[in-house]
Amino acid sequence: MNSKLNTFLLIIVIILLAIGIFIKKDDSKNIDDNSQVASEQINKESDTTSADEMGAELTLVSQERMAEDPHVQSAVSGAISMPANFAGHYVIVYVGCGTSCASPAIYDKNTGSLYSIDASVLAGAATNDGMVTINSSVDSDIFTIPKYNVGGTYGARYRLVGTNLIEV
């Protein structure tokens, strides 16, 4: 029962994060010039992807949010000191959202940008003490999230294309 309650609370927190904490990538008034240029460069990389393949878009966390939110600051500080652990120059980090709760995000070591992961990617994810575990490799642009299924758990795989996560 406690596990079901924890899972339910995690889903609620993730939805609240997606709705209220992170801003849309195109809200340029809160994005400094360097992050905007970096975002445009990443989008150019995905120009060859068809609309059907776009998947769940990552959301750029505003510079204002990065400067004001201690949970985000802690995640970014940790990411700066860590080696890349995903797709060459990204770090999968966890942004705290309360007691025994953390939401995964992707930090770009080349630009200093932090991206939140769409709630649709995290829906149904298996948790470990309130945290979604993401398995990734610095040598791959694909990561795996353990998810619940009727028959147990399975690994949902997502490929990073530009600023989109496409289930593969």
C-alpha positions as CSV (number, residue, x, y, z in Angstrom):
1,M,0.0,0.0,0.0
2,N,2.8,2.4,0.9
3,S,4.5,1.7,-2.4
4,K,1.3,2.5,-4.3
5,L,0.9,5.8,-2.4
6,N,4.5,6.7,-3.1
7,T,4.0,6.1,-6.8
8,F,0.8,8.1,-6.8
9,L,2.5,11.0,-5.0
10,L,5.4,10.9,-7.4
11,I,3.1,11.1,-10.4
12,I,1.3,14.1,-8.9
13,V,4.6,15.8,-8.2
14,I,5.8,15.2,-11.8
15,I,2.6,16.6,-13.2
16,L,2.9,19.7,-10.9
17,L,6.5,20.2,-12.0
18,A,5.5,20.0,-15.7
19,I,2.7,22.5,-15.2
20,G,4.2,25.0,-12.8
21,I,7.9,24.8,-12.2
22,F,9.4,24.7,-15.7
23,I,8.6,27.2,-18.5
24,K,8.2,26.5,-22.2
25,K,11.3,26.6,-24.3
26,D,9.9,29.4,-26.4
27,D,9.4,31.8,-23.4
28,S,12.5,33.7,-24.5
29,K,12.1,36.6,-22.1
30,N,13.5,34.3,-19.3
31,I,16.3,32.9,-21.4
32,D,19.7,34.6,-21.8
33,D,21.4,35.0,-25.2
34,N,23.8,32.1,-24.7
35,S,21.1,29.6,-23.8
36,Q,18.9,30.8,-26.7
37,V,21.8,30.3,-29.2
38,A,22.5,26.9,-27.8
39,S,18.8,26.0,-28.1
40,E,18.8,27.1,-31.7
41,Q,21.9,25.0,-32.5
42,I,20.3,21.9,-30.9
43,N,17.1,22.5,-32.9
44,K,19.1,22.7,-36.2
45,E,20.4,19.2,-35.5
46,S,16.8,17.9,-35.5
47,D,15.6,19.7,-38.7
48,T,15.8,16.4,-40.6
49,T,13.4,14.7,-38.2
50,S,9.8,14.3,-39.5
51,A,6.9,15.7,-37.4
52,D,5.7,12.1,-36.7
53,E,9.1,11.3,-35.1
54,M,9.3,14.3,-32.9
55,G,8.2,12.6,-29.7
56,A,8.3,14.4,-26.3
57,E,10.0,17.7,-26.4
58,L,12.5,18.7,-23.6
59,T,11.7,22.0,-21.9
60,L,14.5,24.5,-21.4
61,V,14.6,25.6,-17.7
62,S,14.8,29.4,-17.5
63,Q,17.9,31.1,-16.3
64,E,15.7,32.9,-13.8
65,R,14.6,29.5,-12.4
66,M,18.1,28.2,-12.4
67,A,19.2,31.3,-10.4
68,E,16.3,31.2,-7.8
69,D,15.4,27.6,-7.2
70,P,17.8,25.9,-4.7
71,H,16.8,22.4,-5.9
72,V,17.7,23.4,-9.5
73,Q,20.9,25.1,-8.3
74,S,22.0,21.9,-6.4
75,A,21.3,19.7,-9.5
76,V,23.2,22.0,-11.8
77,S,26.1,22.3,-9.3
78,G,26.3,18.5,-9.2
79,A,26.1,18.2,-13.0
80,I,29.0,20.7,-13.5
81,S,31.3,18.6,-11.4
82,M,30.2,15.2,-13.0
83,P,31.5,13.7,-16.2
84,A,29.0,13.4,-19.0
85,N,26.8,10.2,-18.6
86,F,24.6,10.5,-21.7
87,A,25.0,11.2,-25.4
88,G,28.5,12.6,-25.3
89,H,28.1,15.8,-23.3
90,Y,24.9,15.5,-21.3
91,V,24.4,14.6,-17.6
92,I,21.2,13.0,-16.4
93,V,20.6,14.8,-13.0
94,Y,17.8,14.7,-10.5
95,V,16.1,17.9,-9.3
96,G,14.7,17.6,-5.8
97,C,11.0,18.2,-5.4
98,G,10.5,17.3,-1.7
99,T,11.2,14.5,0.8
100,S,12.1,11.3,-1.1
101,C,11.3,12.9,-4.4
102,A,13.4,13.9,-7.4
103,S,12.6,14.6,-11.0
104,P,15.1,13.7,-13.7
105,A,16.4,16.4,-16.0
106,I,19.1,16.6,-18.7
107,Y,22.0,19.1,-18.3
108,D,24.0,20.1,-21.4
109,K,27.7,20.5,-20.3
110,N,28.5,22.3,-23.6
111,T,25.9,25.1,-23.1
112,G,25.1,25.1,-19.4
113,S,21.4,24.5,-20.2
114,L,19.1,22.4,-18.1
115,Y,16.1,20.6,-19.7
116,S,13.2,19.1,-17.9
117,I,11.9,15.8,-19.2
118,D,8.2,15.7,-20.4
119,A,5.8,14.1,-17.9
120,S,4.6,11.8,-20.7
121,V,8.1,10.1,-20.8
122,L,8.0,9.6,-17.0
123,A,4.4,8.4,-16.8
124,G,4.3,4.8,-15.4
125,A,7.9,4.8,-14.5
126,A,9.1,2.4,-11.8
127,T,10.5,4.4,-8.8
128,N,13.1,3.7,-6.2
129,D,12.3,5.6,-3.0
130,G,10.5,8.3,-5.0
131,M,13.1,8.6,-7.8
132,V,12.8,7.5,-11.4
133,T,15.9,5.6,-12.4
134,I,17.3,6.4,-15.8
135,N,19.9,4.1,-17.3
136,S,22.2,5.9,-19.7
137,S,25.6,5.8,-21.3
138,V,28.0,8.6,-22.4
139,D,28.5,6.7,-25.7
140,S,24.8,6.4,-26.6
141,D,21.9,8.8,-27.4
142,I,19.4,6.3,-26.0
143,F,18.4,5.9,-22.4
144,T,16.1,3.4,-20.6
145,I,13.5,4.0,-18.0
146,P,12.1,1.0,-16.1
147,K,8.3,1.2,-16.4
148,Y,5.4,-0.8,-14.9
149,N,3.4,-3.1,-17.1
150,V,0.6,-5.7,-16.5
151,G,3.2,-8.5,-16.6
152,G,5.8,-6.7,-14.4
153,T,8.3,-4.1,-15.6
154,Y,9.9,-3.4,-18.9
155,G,12.5,-0.9,-20.1
156,A,11.1,2.0,-22.2
157,R,13.9,3.3,-24.4
158,Y,14.1,6.9,-25.6
159,R,16.5,8.4,-28.2
160,L,17.6,12.1,-27.9
161,V,17.1,13.9,-31.3
162,G,17.7,17.6,-30.9
163,T,15.5,18.5,-28.0
164,N,13.1,15.7,-28.4
165,L,12.9,12.2,-26.9
166,I,11.6,9.6,-29.2
167,E,10.6,6.2,-27.9
168,V,12.4,3.5,-29.8
